[in-house]
Amino acid sequence: MKNNLLTCLFISATASITSAQSVYAVDYESQADITVYVVDYESQADLSVYWVDYESQADEDGLWYMTDYKSQADISIYYVDYESQSDLTIFYVDYESQAGWNGSNKSHLYR
């Protein structure tokens, strides 16, 4: 029962990543909707992320806008130190056109 509840919470929290992509990084894991680990290579990532300058630009998968306050964000994230602790692995890309899912088996959860 507990595992089913956690799975449902994970799916609902991460589903908002694709519908709107305003993000706030929290200080404590218990405050986060999802835990994130930044990998060294794009091929290791579930999602390639490009930070946009304006919230209105964050309208596609992987285009994230960092909000100033948690109340403004669609999802709150917490950066973990180890990949095994993460719900999602990301890689920061240099160009907007590179953002998006990387053939991850997790991508079906977010559609």
C-alpha positions in Angstrom: 0.0 0.0 0.0 2.8 2.4 0.9 4.7 1.7 -2.3 1.5 2.3 -4.4 1.0 5.6 -2.6 4.6 6.7 -3.2 4.4 5.7 -6.9 1.2 7.7 -7.3 2.7 10.7 -5.6 5.9 10.4 -7.8 3.9 10.2 -11.0 1.6 13.1 -10.1 4.5 15.3 -9.0 6.6 14.6 -12.0 3.8 14.8 -14.5 3.7 18.5 -14.0 7.2 18.8 -15.5 5.8 18.4 -19.0 2.7 20.6 -18.6 4.6 23.6 -17.1 8.2 23.9 -16.3 8.7 26.5 -13.7 11.0 25.1 -11.0 12.1 26.0 -7.6 15.1 24.3 -5.9 14.4 23.7 -2.2 17.0 23.4 0.6 15.7 20.1 2.1 14.7 16.9 0.5 11.5 16.7 2.5 10.3 19.9 0.8 10.7 18.6 -2.7 8.3 17.1 -5.1 11.1 15.3 -6.9 14.8 14.6 -6.3 17.2 15.3 -9.1 20.8 14.3 -9.9 22.9 16.1 -12.4 24.9 13.6 -14.5 28.2 14.2 -16.3 27.1 13.1 -19.8 23.9 13.7 -21.7 23.6 10.0 -22.6 23.3 9.2 -18.8 20.3 11.6 -18.3 16.6 10.9 -18.4 16.0 14.6 -19.3 18.2 17.2 -21.0 17.5 20.6 -19.4 18.0 24.1 -20.8 17.4 27.1 -18.4 15.2 29.8 -20.1 15.2 33.5 -19.1 11.4 33.9 -19.0 8.6 31.7 -17.7 6.7 32.0 -20.9 9.6 30.3 -22.7 9.3 27.2 -20.6 6.6 25.5 -22.7 8.3 22.3 -23.8 9.9 19.3 -22.2 13.3 20.2 -20.7 12.9 23.9 -20.8 13.0 25.0 -17.2 12.5 28.4 -15.7 13.8 29.0 -12.1 11.4 30.9 -9.9 12.3 33.1 -7.0 9.7 31.6 -4.7 8.4 28.0 -4.2 4.8 29.3 -4.4 5.5 30.4 -8.0 6.8 27.1 -9.1 5.0 24.2 -10.8 7.4 21.8 -9.2 10.0 21.9 -6.5 13.2 19.9 -6.8 16.0 18.9 -4.5 19.5 18.1 -5.8 20.9 14.9 -4.3 24.5 13.9 -4.1 24.1 10.4 -5.5 22.3 9.1 -8.6 20.8 6.2 -6.6 18.9 8.8 -4.4 17.3 10.5 -7.4 13.9 10.2 -9.0 15.2 11.9 -12.2 18.6 12.4 -13.8 19.2 15.5 -15.7 22.0 17.0 -17.9 22.3 20.7 -18.6 22.6 21.5 -22.3 23.9 24.7 -24.0 21.2 25.1 -26.6 17.4 25.2 -26.3 17.0 22.8 -29.2 18.9 20.1 -27.2 16.4 20.0 -24.4 14.0 17.1 -24.0 13.7 13.5 -23.0 16.6 11.2 -23.9 14.8 8.0 -24.7 14.4 7.2 -21.0 12.2 4.5 -19.9 10.8 7.0 -17.4 9.5 9.3 -20.1 6.2 7.4 -20.3 5.4 8.4 -16.7 5.3 12.1 -17.7 3.0 12.0 -20.6 
